[in-house]
Amino acid sequence: MEKTRADGLPLPQRYGAILTIIIGISMAVLDGAIANVALPTIATDLHASPASSIWIVNAYQIAIVVSLLSLSFLGDMFGYHRIYKCGLVVFLLSSLFCALSDSLQMLTLARIAQGFGGAALMSVNTALIRLIYPQRHLGRGMGINSFIVAVSSAAGPTIAAAILSISSWKWLFLINVPLGIIALILAIRFLPANIAHDTKPRFDLPSAVMNALTFGLLITALSGFAQGQSLTLIGAELLVLVVVGFFFVRRQLSLPVPLLPIDLLRIPLFSLSIGTSICSFCAQMLAMVSLPFYLQTVLGRSEVETGLLLTPWPLATMVMAPLAGYLIERLHAGLLGALGMVIMAAGLFALVMLPGSPSDLNIIWPMILCGAGFGLFQSPNNH
């Protein structure tokens, strides 16, 4: 049984605990962004085609999606701090293997492991913040977390461009090793244990497997569609997804403590919010994977230029998200969310309609539109 504790951690333990959260989440978010800029370079270095090299990004994202819910559930069972520490170890070691990879297959496997580590960090960080901060200061802790996620997303392309301008792509992953060691030392020293509970939820393995298959097939099918894969293969993936998804939903409805609270989807507003959020994130993911190849292979931009041209999107999101949070108190959340989606769609359309030899300004302003629209949508949608 986990020990009980007072409301929040005392100082200075609180500072050490939130610092390990900041380092861990920064690494997990950055590694979801920095690899995009380096994809063309990595593909050339590993003698891989552009289509196959996309799995360097897909492997990380799929691993996170298929394991996030299960790891969060395991955090309730065994302690959030234990899941977080295990995540740091896995992330650290897999980052080292990413840097040592000399083939696309080895790098993809290392990225899968890195995704599992990143999912462990992401799945329990909010729960840990609730233990770290006293109730009266909880908003401060959540604000720090949101700020770090936004800054890491915005800085990702620029950091990647800076590293690639002076060194090999392998340093995109090697930089995680010293940071991971520091975070692990801090985690062992400062992270709190869960509040004690008389009963613990039971982990349902069939639910975890069906959850992984359902969401893994969804991401794979979307990626295959974007890469122009065989419609027969994509159709087969979607068919299996529907069948597995049906049994997954039915099982969740029968469990007293489900892995995914499906009953919430019966609320129309909640279902709409989840559906639109999935669509917006998928649109952003597909754009961020394809744009580096377009900028470097088609337009002949350098790695540094590519990183800088990708930065306006997450930077605009970082600026717009808190502004949208402020506007929620004065305008209807649904109106703000819809306006954000329209602006993001306009930005994506402008990117599609770029001339054959666009200037940097031609590329930057649609990127700003996409990022601003995404930020304007997310805050009201999560409200």
SULWO-V759286 format. One record per pair of residues at least 12 apart in sequence whose ideal C-beta (glycine too) atoms are under 8 Angstrom apart, sorted by sequence separation. I is the first residue (numbers start at 1). J is the second residue. If there is no record, write none. Layout:
<<I & J> <I & J>>
This chain:
<<71 & 83> <97 & 109> <98 & 110> <129 & 141> <160 & 172> <163 & 175> <248 & 260> <324 & 336> <351 & 363> <354 & 366> <40 & 53> <97 & 110> <98 & 111> <129 & 142> <221 & 234> <224 & 237> <249 & 262> <39 & 53> <42 & 56> <292 & 306> <295 & 309> <39 & 54> <95 & 110> <291 & 306> <295 & 310> <350 & 365> <351 & 366> <71 & 87> <94 & 110> <97 & 113> <98 & 114> <126 & 142> <129 & 145> <221 & 237> <324 & 340> <350 & 366> <351 & 367> <39 & 56> <94 & 111> <220 & 237> <221 & 238> <39 & 57> <292 & 310> <348 & 366> <94 & 113> <95 & 114> <126 & 145> <291 & 310> <347 & 366> <350 & 369> <351 & 370> <93 & 113> <94 & 114> <125 & 145> <217 & 237> <221 & 241> <347 & 367> <35 & 56> <36 & 57> <217 & 238> <347 & 368> <35 & 57> <94 & 116> <288 & 310> <347 & 369> <348 & 370> <90 & 113> <91 & 114> <94 & 117> <217 & 240> <218 & 241> <346 & 369> <347 & 370> <90 & 114> <217 & 241> <347 & 371> <35 & 60> <92 & 117> <288 & 313> <344 & 369> <347 & 372> <90 & 116> <91 & 117> <287 & 313> <343 & 369> <344 & 370> <347 & 373> <90 & 117> <91 & 118> <213 & 240> <214 & 241> <217 & 244> <346 & 373> <32 & 60> <89 & 117> <213 & 241> <344 & 372> <345 & 373> <31 & 60> <32 & 61> <87 & 116> <88 & 117> <91 & 120> <284 & 313> <343 & 372> <344 & 373> <87 & 117> <90 & 120> <91 & 121> <214 & 244> <343 & 373> <344 & 374> <87 & 118> <213 & 244> <214 & 245> <342 & 373> <32 & 64> <87 & 119> <88 & 120> <340 & 372> <341 & 373> <87 & 120> <88 & 121> <340 & 373> <343 & 376> <344 & 377> <86 & 120> <87 & 121> <210 & 244> <214 & 248> <339 & 373> <340 & 374> <210 & 245> <213 & 248> <340 & 375> <84 & 120> <340 & 376> <341 & 377> <83 & 120> <84 & 121> <87 & 124> <210 & 247> <211 & 248> <339 & 376> <340 & 377> <210 & 248> <340 & 378> <337 & 376> <83 & 123> <84 & 124> <336 & 376> <337 & 377> <340 & 380> <83 & 124> <84 & 125> <207 & 248> <210 & 251> <336 & 377> <336 & 379> <337 & 380> <80 & 124> <84 & 128> <207 & 251> <336 & 380> <337 & 381> <206 & 251> <207 & 252> <334 & 380> <80 & 127> <81 & 128> <204 & 251> <333 & 380> <56 & 104> <63 & 111> <67 & 115> <71 & 119> <75 & 123> <80 & 128> <207 & 255> <211 & 259> <333 & 381> <55 & 104> <59 & 108> <63 & 112> <67 & 116> <71 & 120> <75 & 124> <211 & 260> <59 & 109> <62 & 112> <63 & 113> <333 & 383> <53 & 104> <56 & 107> <60 & 111> <63 & 114> <64 & 115> <68 & 119> <72 & 123> <80 & 131> <204 & 255> <207 & 258> <208 & 259> <309 & 360> <316 & 367> <320 & 371> <324 & 375> <328 & 379> <52 & 104> <56 & 108> <59 & 111> <60 & 112> <63 & 115> <64 & 116> <67 & 119> <71 & 123> <72 & 124> <75 & 127> <207 & 259> <312 & 364> <316 & 368> <320 & 372> <323 & 375> <324 & 376> <328 & 380> <55 & 108> <59 & 112> <62 & 115> <63 & 116> <67 & 120> <71 & 124> <207 & 260> <316 & 369> <319 & 372> <323 & 376> <324 & 377> <327 & 380> <60 & 114> <61 & 115> <64 & 118> <68 & 122> <69 & 123> <309 & 363> <313 & 367> <316 & 370> <317 & 371> <320 & 374> <321 & 375> <324 & 378> <325 & 379> <46 & 101> <56 & 111> <60 & 115> <63 & 118> <64 & 119> <68 & 123> <72 & 127> <202 & 257> <204 & 259> <305 & 360> <309 & 364> <312 & 367> <313 & 368> <316 & 371> <317 & 372> <320 & 375> <321 & 376> <324 & 379> <328 & 383> <46 & 102> <48 & 104> <59 & 115> <63 & 119> <67 & 123> <201 & 257> <312 & 368> <315 & 371> <316 & 372> <319 & 375> <320 & 376> <324 & 380> <46 & 103> <310 & 367> <313 & 370> <314 & 371> <317 & 374> <318 & 375> <321 & 378> <322 & 379> <46 & 104> <60 & 118> <64 & 122> <299 & 357> <309 & 367> <313 & 371> <316 & 374> <317 & 375> <321 & 379> <325 & 383> <114 & 173> <299 & 358> <312 & 371> <316 & 375> <24 & 84> <132 & 192> <222 & 282> <226 & 286> <291 & 351> <46 & 107> <131 & 192> <276 & 337> <280 & 341> <283 & 344> <287 & 348> <313 & 374> <317 & 378> <24 & 87> <28 & 91> <128 & 191> <131 & 194> <223 & 286> <226 & 289> <20 & 84> <24 & 88> <27 & 91> <31 & 95> <128 & 192> <131 & 195> <222 & 286> <226 & 290> <280 & 344> <287 & 351> <42 & 107> <276 & 341> <283 & 348> <223 & 289> <24 & 91> <27 & 95> <295 & 363> <100 & 170> <99 & 170> <98 & 170> <99 & 171> <99 & 173> <98 & 173> <99 & 174> <35 & 111> <2 & 79> <96 & 173> <95 & 173> <96 & 174> <95 & 174> <95 & 176> <96 & 177> <95 & 177> <31 & 114> <287 & 370> <92 & 176> <91 & 176> <92 & 177> <95 & 180> <32 & 118> <284 & 370> <31 & 118> <92 & 180> <28 & 117> <91 & 180> <92 & 181> <28 & 118> <284 & 374> <27 & 118> <88 & 180> <92 & 184> <28 & 121> <27 & 121> <28 & 122> <280 & 374> <88 & 183> <89 & 184> <25 & 121> <88 & 184> <24 & 121> <25 & 122> <280 & 377> <280 & 378> <85 & 184> <88 & 187> <25 & 125> <24 & 125> <276 & 377> <277 & 378> <85 & 187> <84 & 187> <85 & 188> <21 & 125> <277 & 381> <276 & 381> <277 & 382> <81 & 187> <85 & 191> <21 & 128> <84 & 191> <21 & 129> <273 & 381> <273 & 382> <81 & 191> <17 & 128> <18 & 129> <21 & 132> <80 & 191> <81 & 192> <81 & 193> <81 & 194> <18 & 132> <79 & 193> <80 & 194> <17 & 132> <18 & 133> <79 & 194> <14 & 132> <76 & 194> <14 & 133> <29 & 148> <33 & 152> <37 & 156> <75 & 194> <25 & 145> <29 & 149> <33 & 153> <36 & 156> <37 & 157> <36 & 157> <9 & 131> <22 & 144> <26 & 148> <30 & 152> <34 & 156> <38 & 160> <8 & 131> <9 & 132> <18 & 141> <25 & 148> <29 & 152> <33 & 156> <34 & 157> <37 & 160> <41 & 164> <77 & 200> <8 & 132> <9 & 133> <21 & 145> <25 & 149> <29 & 153> <32 & 156> <33 & 157> <36 & 160> <37 & 161> <45 & 169> <76 & 200> <77 & 201> <8 & 133> <30 & 155> <34 & 159> <35 & 160> <76 & 201> <5 & 131> <8 & 134> <18 & 144> <22 & 148> <26 & 152> <30 & 156> <34 & 160> <38 & 164> <77 & 203> <7 & 134> <8 & 135> <25 & 152> <29 & 156> <33 & 160> <37 & 164> <42 & 169> <7 & 135> <41 & 169> <73 & 201> <8 & 137> <30 & 159> <34 & 163> <74 & 203> <73 & 203> <38 & 169> <70 & 203> <38 & 172> <73 & 208> <35 & 172> <34 & 172> <70 & 208> <165 & 303> <69 & 208> <164 & 303> <165 & 304> <164 & 304> <31 & 172> <70 & 211> <31 & 173> <69 & 211> <70 & 212> <161 & 303> <162 & 304> <160 & 303> <161 & 304> <164 & 307> <161 & 305> <31 & 176> <66 & 211> <67 & 212> <161 & 306> <162 & 307> <66 & 212> <161 & 307> <66 & 213> <160 & 307> <161 & 308> <159 & 307> <27 & 176> <66 & 215> <157 & 306> <158 & 307> <65 & 215> <66 & 216> <157 & 307> <158 & 308> <65 & 216> <157 & 308> <27 & 179> <26 & 179> <27 & 180> <65 & 218> <157 & 310> <158 & 311> <62 & 216> <65 & 219> <157 & 311> <23 & 179> <27 & 183> <155 & 311> <23 & 180> <62 & 219> <154 & 311> <157 & 314> <61 & 219> <62 & 220> <156 & 314> <23 & 182> <24 & 183> <155 & 314> <23 & 183> <154 & 314> <58 & 219> <153 & 314> <154 & 315> <58 & 220> <20 & 183> <23 & 186> <24 & 187> <154 & 317> <20 & 184> <150 & 314> <153 & 317> <154 & 318> <58 & 223> <153 & 318> <20 & 186> <19 & 186> <20 & 187> <150 & 317> <151 & 318> <150 & 318> <17 & 186> <54 & 223> <16 & 186> <20 & 190> <19 & 190> <20 & 191> <150 & 321> <16 & 189> <17 & 190> <54 & 227> <16 & 190> <17 & 191> <17 & 192> <146 & 321> <51 & 227> <13 & 190> <51 & 228> <9 & 190> <9 & 192> <73 & 259> <5 & 192> <5 & 193> <70 & 259> <3 & 193> <5 & 195> <69 & 259> <2 & 193> <4 & 195> <69 & 260> <2 & 194> <4 & 196> <2 & 195> <3 & 196> <2 & 196> <1 & 196> <2 & 197> <1 & 197> <61 & 285> <58 & 289> <57 & 289> <54 & 289> <50 & 293> <50 & 297> <39 & 289> <36 & 288> <40 & 292> <36 & 289> <39 & 292> <40 & 293> <38 & 292> <39 & 293> <33 & 288> <36 & 291> <37 & 292> <36 & 292> <40 & 296> <40 & 297> <41 & 303> <40 & 303> <38 & 303> <37 & 303> <37 & 306> <37 & 307> <37 & 310> <36 & 310> <33 & 314>>
